[in-house]
């Protein structure tokens, strides 16, 4: 690693500093709330934001087995839901959305569906970034019309 750092020393130092900063934050952060509670909070916040704009959005969360999903998969699922709800609020013109989280063997699945116009055209930076984040934990993200879906491998503690 030292020889690689000499070639691009400025970039290497920046990368090491960023890695150290992320580790410091992770080591000192309080434990996250259980995943089902985090998802419910995201859903209620999306509904409230739409209500404040004079719009109606009803978000249903189906995540009975989500509490069993450990980090980092749980964090990736939360990011998928956050981005999915953000896209619903900004683009879909939907008044209903459903978030489903489940376990299939050693894979966690998350689907964010709405009854809006669906995603058309090129993906924006939000979805591109989300795709990269999901890939970082070995998962896969798909977008099909009004459905944002991800499958994420789960390592059991």
C-alpha positions in Angstrom: 0.0 0.0 0.0 2.9 2.4 0.7 4.2 2.1 -2.9 0.7 2.8 -4.2 0.6 5.8 -2.0 3.8 7.2 -3.4 2.4 7.2 -7.0 -0.7 9.2 -6.1 0.2 10.4 -2.7 -2.3 13.3 -2.5 -5.2 11.0 -3.4 -3.9 8.2 -1.1 -3.7 10.5 1.9 -7.2 11.9 1.2 -8.6 8.4 0.9 -6.9 7.2 4.1 -8.2 10.3 6.0 -11.7 9.8 4.7 -11.6 6.1 5.7 -10.3 7.1 9.2 -13.0 9.7 9.6 -15.8 7.3 8.6 -14.5 4.7 11.0 -14.3 7.3 13.8 -17.9 8.3 13.2 -19.0 4.6 13.0 -17.2 3.8 16.2 -18.7 6.7 18.1 -22.2 6.7 16.8 -25.0 5.5 19.1 -26.6 2.2 18.1 -29.2 2.7 15.4 -32.9 2.2 16.2 -34.4 -1.1 15.0 -34.9 -1.1 11.2 -38.7 -1.3 11.3 -38.9 1.8 13.5 -36.5 3.7 11.1 -38.7 2.8 8.1 -41.9 3.9 9.9 -40.2 7.2 10.7 -39.2 7.7 7.1 -42.8 6.9 5.9 -44.4 9.3 8.4 -42.0 12.1 7.5 -42.7 11.7 3.8 -46.5 11.8 4.5 -46.0 15.0 6.6 -43.9 16.7 4.0 -46.6 16.0 1.4 -49.3 17.2 3.7 -47.4 20.4 4.3 -47.5 20.9 0.5 -51.2 20.3 0.3 -50.8 16.8 -1.2 -51.9 13.4 0.0 -49.5 10.5 0.3 -50.2 7.4 2.2 -47.2 5.1 2.9 -47.7 1.6 4.1 -44.7 -0.3 5.6 -44.6 -4.1 5.6 -41.5 -5.0 7.5 -42.4 -7.7 10.0 -39.1 -9.5 9.7 -36.9 -6.5 9.2 -35.8 -6.4 12.8 -33.7 -9.5 12.2 -31.7 -7.8 9.5 -28.2 -6.7 10.8 -26.0 -3.9 9.7 -24.7 -3.1 7.1 -27.6 -4.6 5.2 -30.1 -2.7 7.4 -28.4 0.6 6.6 -28.5 -0.1 2.9 -32.2 -0.9 3.1 -32.8 2.3 4.9 -31.0 4.2 2.1 -33.1 2.5 -0.5 -36.3 3.5 1.3 -35.1 7.0 1.8 -34.2 7.5 -1.9 -37.4 5.8 -3.0 -39.6 8.0 -0.9 -37.7 11.1 -2.0 -38.3 10.2 -5.7 -41.9 9.5 -5.0 -42.3 12.9 -3.3 -40.5 14.8 -6.0 -41.4 13.0 -9.2 -44.2 10.4 -9.1 -47.4 12.3 -8.4 -48.4 9.3 -6.4 -50.9 9.3 -3.5 -50.0 5.8 -2.3 -46.8 3.9 -1.7 -45.9 0.6 -0.2 -42.5 -0.4 1.3 -41.9 -4.1 1.7 -38.9 -5.6 3.5 -38.4 -9.3 3.9 -35.7 -12.0 4.2 -35.3 -14.8 1.7 -32.7 -17.1 3.0 -29.5 -15.0 3.5 -30.8 -12.2 1.3 -32.7 -9.1 2.5 -35.1 -7.7 0.0 -36.7 -4.2 -0.2 -39.3 -2.9 -2.6 -40.6 0.6 -2.8 -43.7 0.8 -5.0 -46.0 3.7 -5.7 -49.1 4.3 -7.9 -47.6 7.3 -9.7 -46.2 7.9 -13.1 -43.0 5.7 -12.7 -39.4 6.4 -13.6 -38.7 7.2 -17.2 -35.5 8.3 -18.9 -32.1 8.4 -17.5 -31.4 7.8 -13.8 -30.5 10.9 -11.9 -27.6 11.3 -9.4 -29.7 10.0 -6.5 -30.4 6.6 -8.1 -26.8 6.3 -9.5 -25.4 7.0 -6.0 -27.8 4.5 -4.4 -26.9 1.9 -7.0 -23.2 2.3 -6.0 -24.1 2.2 -2.2 -26.1 -1.0 -2.7 -23.2 -2.6 -4.7 -20.8 -1.7 -1.9 -22.5 -4.2 0.3 -22.8 -6.8 -2.4 -26.4 -6.1 -3.4 -28.2 -5.3 -6.5 -30.7 -2.5 -7.3 -33.3 -2.6 -10.0 -35.7 0.1 -11.2 -38.8 -0.8 -13.1 -41.4 1.9 -13.7 -42.9 2.5 -10.2 -40.9 -0.1 -8.4 -37.5 0.4 -6.8 -36.1 -3.0 -5.6 -33.0 -4.2 -4.0 -31.6 -7.5 -2.8 -28.8 -7.4 -0.3 -26.8 -10.3 1.1 -27.0 -10.6 4.9 -24.2 -11.7 7.1 -25.5 -13.3 10.3 -23.6 -12.2 13.4 
